[in-house]
Amino acid sequence: MADRFRVTRRVLAAAAIATPALFGTRAARANEVVTMWTFLSTTGTTPRDRALKLIIDRFESQNPAIKIRVESQVWSTLAERFVMAHRAGNAPDIGWVNGENMGLLVNAGVAADLGPLVTEKWSPALRQDLVLPAANEWLKQGGRQHALPIMALSIVLFGRRDLFREAGIDPASVKTWDDFARAAARMQRAEGNRVERWGTGLPLSTDRTTMSFAANALMGSQGGRLFGDRCAPLLANEHGARAVEMEADLVRRHRVASPESFAHTLDDAIEQFIGGRVAMASSGNGRFGNVVDRAAWGASELMMMPWPSFDAAKPGPQYMSGWFAAISRNSRRQEAAARFVDYMCGPEAMEYWTEPGGLVPLFRSVGEKPQFREAKYDPLRSLASMWAESEVWLPADCNVARTFTDLNRATQRVVLGNVPALQALREAEAATRARQ
């Protein structure tokens, strides 16, 4: 497989020259204040918080007539608030939208077309420099560029090398969901009747969640699909039943996940992993830097693993999502906002998103820089290879976020309500269909 970070010297040089001039020499109007909603904070201490602060400082030094005002929002409702604020006439100039809610943004029609504002001004060299060109194409719907990728993320499986060593398991041998359950059982630790460390964490709440293990297994069984034509959900079938039963069995039969998993959000799951209370957990790879910074058990032990599958013929899908920048269609500062969006999503800012941000660089030229070829960036290169092998983009015009909630509710119904999996999935499918 080709290195996703490789780039020729000619492309690297051309991209570096092209980027600063994307908007020509026309100056922005003096003292323009561009408001941006994001889940990050410029006063925060997480790796991505620090990266954003550096990016804004650098941009403002290059564009002294433009100031960026950040207003932090709760990540799980950010997209919905952006759409509602637009309809109320008080939307920010720039809103961050996560991939699961892209259908909401697209169908609401509240975003300015970033084609004429940004992407149509890109040079051929810059386009060739993209690591994930599919991300930009995914955001084009109805002939409009609704947003641009700030950070591409996939929901990854986090593990710890030290726990695999202690259990005598080669991580590469975990290829099927049965392998996963066995590995989780061997890494679980109990003191009498008290479980000190669960084999895996499961974010099965219906609040602040995203792709579950069942959703990954279902997509893997259906060639990466959760939806058919016109966003018709593909949940209530034999593949869905098998996936939900597998996830349910991690709690009820294998007992490697806590019964309290049904109250655990995505944030809870990663906090438990950082604290050593679960051996494996899933989260967006954007949390990689946060885990590295905070895990007392040693950052060098952290790894991102390929997802299991039912047949081991191919790893489970890397469900691609991320955070994307949209500009309000009604913004009176579209040109200034577009300057910042282009910079925030461009090669220079990507160096900050990589260090200190801990994200996979979305430009080959950035990944080829000497400082990013150190061993500590090997996990990011490994993830880029996993993307190359198994990336899946669900339709951008489908409402995905609540479908993941519906699947979590189905697993709850199976375990807590003793409802047959197909019946629970029919309920989930009806709920998903109603909101498309």
Helices and strands as residue ranges (DSSP letters): H 9-18, G 19-21, E 32-38, H 47-62, E 66-72, G 75-77, H 78-88, E 94-98, G 99-101, H 102-108, H 114-117, G 119-121, H 124-128, H 133-138, E 140-141, E 144-145, E 148-160, H 161-167, G 171-173, H 177-187, E 189-191, E 194-200, H 213-221, G 229-231, H 238-252, G 259-263, H 266-274, E 278-284, G 285-287, H 288-294, G 299-301, E 302-305, E 318-327, H 334-344, H 347-354, H 364-367, G 370-372, G 375-377, H 378-390, E 391-392, H 401-416, H 421-434
